[in-house]
Amino acid sequence: RSSDLSSGINAEYGGAGFGGVGTGLTLTNMGISYVIVERSSEVGGTWNDNRYPGIACDVPSHLYCFSGFLNPFWSESYSQGNEILEYVKRLAEPIRKYIKFETAVESAQWKDEQSKWEITLSTGEILLVDLLITCTGLLVEPNTPPIPGAGTFEGTSFHANRWRSDVEMLGKRVGIIGTGATAVQAVPRVAKYGVKSLTVFQRTPAWVPPRDNIIYSSVFKTLLKHVPLLNVLVRWFYFCRNEVLFPLIFMLPSDNWKLIGKLHRFIQNAIHSYVKGEIKRIVLDGETAEKLTPKFPMGCKRTTPSDSYLQAFNRDNVHLVTDSVKEITKTGILTADGTSHDLDILVYATGFDLIKSVNAFRVEGIDGQILSEYHGDSPKAYYGITHHILPNYFMLGGPGIVLGHNSVIFIGECQLTYIESAIEQFLQKRAKSVVLKEKSMDQYQEWSRMKMKNKVFEGARFCSGWYRNARGVNWTFWPTNLISFWWYTMTFDAESYNFKY
């Protein structure tokens, strides 16, 4: 499409994960020449970077894939990381020749007189392109908290998202700091490695409902292969189920609609009671079960379903410590109660530095404005896609699109539809540049703040966590359901932008 117009358009983008591969396939279909810059040696993004034991997806497999590239051969309902990585690799085969591996973007500077982006790469190469699309993601750079004495530990330490597969754990005393999604997946596997002991240092318990993972039979997979409509129906079943869960879990019951509010509160309390009951049923030690039970509403922090995490605490070699980490010593960890926990291996399952991730490289927009300085501690983007100081610049997975209930791949597809529509209108108008109006950004941010109200993840009222900055502002989340995101991004709203000819 638009081949007569797009033949002179060049695009560059960073990242070859799900979003990057999807973008490459989209640009190929549009007839636009492009280059992909990927700092790793392989495609896959987070699924290539993260190799910790037990890594898997919390979203059902048939929903965690592109709608145009459904996979009937998923081995289980919640796939392991290596299987997801293989899926991305297969998708990327047609566009591998456009990828510059082991290369990073150092900086991007908007050249207004040329209406182009000047991209400086880690190799020293400089590119001049018409369009810049970033697919660098939010969960990229590991966060290691500044715990006193961290440098004095004489054992082996590393971040879980940079897992050391060369480190032998058999017979060792292992400590894991953190109880987020990574720890929930890693703890059961590490516990089975023959470790002498595994000590989990918990600041806040996680909501860990049953995952109810299903291993698919060969008959089921064959049926999905030969009856594609069934594959689509399975996908939409999971999508609709998760959409229904959004108001039930993430929205606070309203007192304005008395009957509906009471019913909502009843259902929400029933869900909470069920999960808490499962914790007490599964964890045999009553004191440990109580420590593993959250005191805040489900959805305030990331919900981390598992069929094996709670069970791990029934093992004799797994211990839960809830006293805060005071200091790391030569031999292990000293907690606030004065107890010294001797360790051979220390693993930081402490999540990601979101600000560092969103500012993956230096970006200078209109009039030399620096994007990271504009972001501050609360980055913003219009539907996670555009920004009013960045002409001809699009993002996949930008600020404000994190989900707690459904598939971010669906959001990525919606963003690609929007970007494709934007580029087509840009070409049809034969414009030199297109940039979001500042007024449009302001109106969108005000709308987002309004939609955040009465959600359990809105601020720091119920809990703290990586969704929010130090001031309690949640800049990471899409504030409502995915049907709404699809509706708002199904076509490019040209009236919200300024075109330069």
C-alpha positions, 0 to 999 in steps of 0.5 A: 500500500502507498508504495508510490508515496513510501518509497522514499521514507526511511524508518529506524527503531530500537528493540527486537522484542514482540513490539519490534518484530511486529513493527518490522512486519508492519513496515514491510507490508507498507513498503517502507524501508527500515533498520532495526537496532537491537543491543542483544545478539538475538531477538525476543526482548525480555524473553531473551534477556531473562533466563531465570528458572521458572520464567513464564507468562502470567497471561494465557498463551493463546492471548499472548501472541499476535492475532495474525500469527496464532499458534495452535501448538502452545504446550500449556495454557501459561507458556514457559519463557523458552517457548515464547522466545521460540515463537518470537524467533519464528516471527522474526525470520522474514525481517532478520536481514534488517536487524543490527544486532549487538548495537545500541542507540546512543542518542537521537536528535531532531533536525528541524531544518531537514525534518529528520532524526539523526541517530547515533549508534554505539558503533559510531555510525550515524543514521538520518531517518524520516521516522523513529519508532521506539520499542524498548519497553518499560521492564528492561533495566534491572533495579538493584536497591542501594542496601548498605554493605552490598559490596562487602558480600563475599559470596556470589550475588546477581540480579534475577533478571541477569541470571547466572546459569554458571553458578552451581546451587547444589548444597548452597545456602541461597537467599532471594530478596523480593516476592514479586513476579520473578520471585514467585516463578523462581522460588519453586524451581530454586527450591528443587535444585538441591539447595541446602536452604532457600531464604526468601526475604519478603517486604510485602506479600503478593497476591498469588491466586491459583494459576490452574495451568493446563498441559495441552494434549496433542489432540487439542493442538491438532484440533486447533491447527485444523480448525483455526476458528477454534483457536480464535474462539479460545483466544477470545474466551480468555480475552473476554474473561480477563476483561470481566475481571477488570471491574471486579478486581481493579475498580473500587465499589461505588456507593452511588449505585447502592444495589450494584455497589453492594453486589460489586463489593460482595463479589470482590470480597468473595474473590479476596476471601477465596484467594486468602483461603487458598493460602491458608489451605496450601501453606501448612504452617499457620504463621507462615500462611499469615505472613504470606497473606496480603493486607491490601486489595488485590490489584494494588500490586501486580497479581502473580498467579502460581501453582507452586509458589505457596507450596514451596514454603512447605519444604523443610529447606525453604524459609520466609523472613519478613523482618526488613533487610538492614544490611548486607554483610560479608557472610549474608544478610542482617535483618532489622531484628538483629538476626544474621542470615548466612548465605553462599548465594544472594539473588536480587529479585527486585524488579526493574528501574522503570525511569532508566528503562523508559529513557533508554537513550538520549532524545532531543526533540523540538528546540533541543528539549531533552525527553528525559528532563521533560519526563522527570519522575512521571513520564507521559505519552499520548496512548503510550505512542506519541509526545508533543515535543517529538515529531515523526516519533512513535512508541510501542509500550510507552508510558501509561500502557502497563496492564494488570488484567490482560495482554500487553500484546493486544495493546501493542497490536492496537498501537501498531494499527494507530501508527500504521494509520498515522504513517499512511495519513502522513504519506497521503498528505505528503507532509514533512513532519507530524507532531502531537499538539500540546493541547492534545497531550494535556487533555489526554493526561487530564482524562487519564487522571480522571479514569484513574480515580476509584481504581485500586492502583491509582495512588499509594492509598493502599500500597506502594510498588513499581506502578508508582513513583516516590510521590505515589503517582501511577504513570505506568498504567492504562487506567481502564479496560482494553476494549476502550484502548482498542476503540481509541486507537483504531484509527489515527486522530489527525485533528490532534496533530500538527502537520508541517508541509 
